[in-house]
């Protein structure tokens, strides 16, 4: 949640379409960052991992919700959508450990089921700590649905997959 606060503040009274235009500008800027040898597309075509680009583009409609929803609501809907995409046969988790399960699945990418199974079979004390820590939003007054954890500090796994 807190990682989106600067973007939400910058949006001010912008419309969702303004955010989409910003990201279009970002992608075109990235694609023209190194002009040789592919006439402007080297950085995007050769150095930017395709799964990251696809994930980034997939996330834009979720980020557009920042215009009318809190950072935490946007993150929670994003996590739910990614969880459903990664594990379509799994029920969406509910309860106090739902956010931890969803965040772990999103970070695991191709190993999502193994990570989810490991979390579910971990000792209760481990699940409890992970559930509480991973549900912290970093934003005072905001909490994920079904979670009592509020505020922070919250840790951002910087190199967690997009």
C-alpha positions as CSV (number, residue, x, y, z in Angstrom):
1,X,0.0,0.0,0.0
2,X,2.5,2.6,1.1
3,X,4.6,2.1,-2.1
4,X,1.6,3.6,-4.1
5,X,1.2,6.6,-1.9
6,X,3.5,8.9,-3.8
7,X,1.8,8.0,-7.1
8,X,-1.6,8.5,-5.5
9,X,-0.5,12.0,-4.3
10,X,0.9,12.9,-7.7
11,X,-2.4,12.0,-9.3
12,X,-4.2,14.7,-7.4
13,X,-7.4,15.3,-9.4
14,X,-6.3,13.3,-12.4
15,X,-8.5,10.9,-14.3
16,X,-7.7,7.2,-14.7
17,X,-7.0,7.8,-18.4
18,X,-4.2,10.3,-17.3
19,X,-2.4,7.4,-15.5
20,X,-2.7,5.2,-18.6
21,X,-1.2,7.9,-20.7
22,X,1.6,8.4,-18.3
23,X,2.5,4.6,-18.5
24,X,2.2,4.7,-22.3
25,X,4.8,7.6,-22.2
26,X,7.0,5.5,-19.9
27,X,7.0,2.5,-22.2
28,X,7.8,4.6,-25.3
29,X,10.5,6.4,-23.4
30,X,12.0,3.1,-22.3
31,X,11.8,1.7,-25.8
32,X,13.8,4.7,-27.2
33,X,16.4,4.8,-24.4
34,X,19.1,3.1,-26.5
35,X,18.8,3.9,-30.1
36,X,21.3,1.4,-31.6
37,X,21.3,-1.1,-33.1
38,X,17.6,-1.6,-33.4
39,X,16.6,2.0,-34.1
40,X,15.4,2.8,-30.7
41,X,14.1,-0.5,-29.3
42,X,17.2,-2.2,-27.9
43,X,16.5,-1.5,-24.3
44,X,12.9,-2.7,-24.5
45,X,13.4,-5.5,-26.9
46,X,16.6,-7.0,-25.6
47,X,17.2,-5.9,-22.0
48,X,13.7,-5.7,-20.4
49,X,12.5,-9.2,-19.5
50,X,9.3,-10.0,-21.3
51,X,7.5,-11.5,-18.3
52,X,8.2,-8.3,-16.3
53,X,6.9,-6.1,-19.2
54,X,3.7,-8.2,-19.6
55,X,3.1,-8.1,-15.8
56,X,3.7,-4.3,-15.8
57,X,1.2,-3.8,-18.7
58,X,-1.3,-6.1,-17.0
59,X,-1.1,-4.1,-13.8
60,X,-2.0,-0.7,-15.4
61,X,-5.8,-1.1,-15.2
62,X,-5.3,-1.9,-11.5
63,X,-3.2,1.1,-10.9
64,X,-5.8,3.3,-12.6
65,X,-8.1,2.5,-9.6
66,X,-5.8,4.7,-7.5
67,X,-7.9,7.6,-8.7
68,X,-10.9,6.5,-6.7
69,X,-9.7,3.9,-4.2
70,X,-7.2,3.7,-1.4
71,X,-3.7,2.3,-2.0
72,X,-4.6,-0.7,0.2
73,X,-7.8,-1.4,-1.7
74,X,-5.8,-1.3,-5.0
75,X,-3.1,-3.6,-3.7
76,X,-5.7,-6.1,-2.4
77,X,-7.7,-6.2,-5.6
78,X,-4.4,-6.6,-7.5
79,X,-3.3,-9.5,-5.3
80,X,-6.6,-11.2,-5.7
81,X,-6.5,-11.0,-9.5
82,X,-2.9,-12.2,-9.6
83,X,-3.7,-15.1,-7.2
84,X,-6.6,-16.2,-9.4
85,X,-4.4,-15.9,-12.5
86,X,-1.6,-18.0,-10.9
87,X,-3.8,-20.6,-9.3
88,X,-7.1,-20.7,-11.1
89,X,-8.2,-23.9,-9.4
90,X,-7.6,-22.6,-5.9
91,X,-10.2,-20.9,-3.8
92,X,-9.3,-17.3,-3.0
93,X,-7.9,-17.3,0.5
94,X,-9.9,-15.6,3.2
95,X,-9.3,-14.7,6.8
96,X,-6.3,-13.3,8.7
97,X,-3.7,-15.0,6.6
98,X,-5.3,-14.3,3.1
99,X,-2.9,-11.4,2.3
100,X,0.2,-13.4,3.2
101,X,-1.0,-16.3,1.0
102,X,-1.8,-14.0,-1.9
103,X,1.5,-12.0,-1.6
104,X,3.6,-15.2,-1.4
105,X,1.8,-16.7,-4.5
106,X,2.4,-13.5,-6.5
107,X,6.1,-13.4,-5.5
108,X,6.6,-17.1,-6.2
109,X,5.4,-16.9,-9.8
110,X,5.9,-20.3,-11.4
111,X,6.4,-22.0,-8.0
112,X,3.2,-20.6,-6.6
113,X,1.6,-23.9,-5.6
114,X,4.7,-25.1,-3.8
115,X,5.0,-21.9,-1.9
116,X,1.3,-21.9,-1.0
117,X,1.6,-25.5,0.2
118,X,4.7,-24.7,2.2
119,X,2.9,-21.7,3.9
120,X,-0.1,-23.8,4.7
121,X,2.0,-26.6,6.2
122,X,4.3,-24.3,8.2
123,X,4.0,-24.2,12.0
124,X,1.2,-22.0,13.3
125,X,3.6,-19.5,14.9
126,X,5.4,-19.0,11.5
127,X,2.1,-18.6,9.6
128,X,1.0,-16.1,12.3
129,X,4.2,-14.0,12.0
130,X,4.1,-14.0,8.2
131,X,0.4,-13.2,8.2
132,X,0.8,-10.2,10.5
133,X,3.9,-8.8,8.9
134,X,2.7,-9.2,5.3
135,X,-0.7,-7.6,6.1
136,X,0.9,-4.4,7.3
137,X,0.1,-1.6,4.8
138,X,2.5,1.0,5.9
139,X,-0.3,3.5,5.9
140,X,-2.0,4.6,9.1
141,X,-5.7,4.0,9.1
142,X,-5.6,1.5,6.2
143,X,-6.0,-2.3,6.6
144,X,-6.6,-5.2,4.3
145,X,-10.1,-6.8,4.6
146,X,-10.1,-9.5,7.2
147,X,-6.9,-8.3,8.8
148,X,-6.4,-6.6,12.1
149,X,-2.9,-5.4,11.1
150,X,-2.8,-1.7,10.3
151,X,-0.1,0.8,9.6
152,X,3.5,-0.2,9.8
153,X,6.3,-0.1,9.3
154,X,5.8,-2.4,6.4
155,X,8.5,-4.2,4.4
156,X,8.6,-4.0,0.7
157,X,10.4,-6.9,-1.0
158,X,12.1,-4.8,-3.6
159,X,13.1,-7.5,-6.0
160,X,9.9,-9.4,-5.6
161,X,8.6,-10.3,-9.0
162,X,6.1,-7.8,-10.5
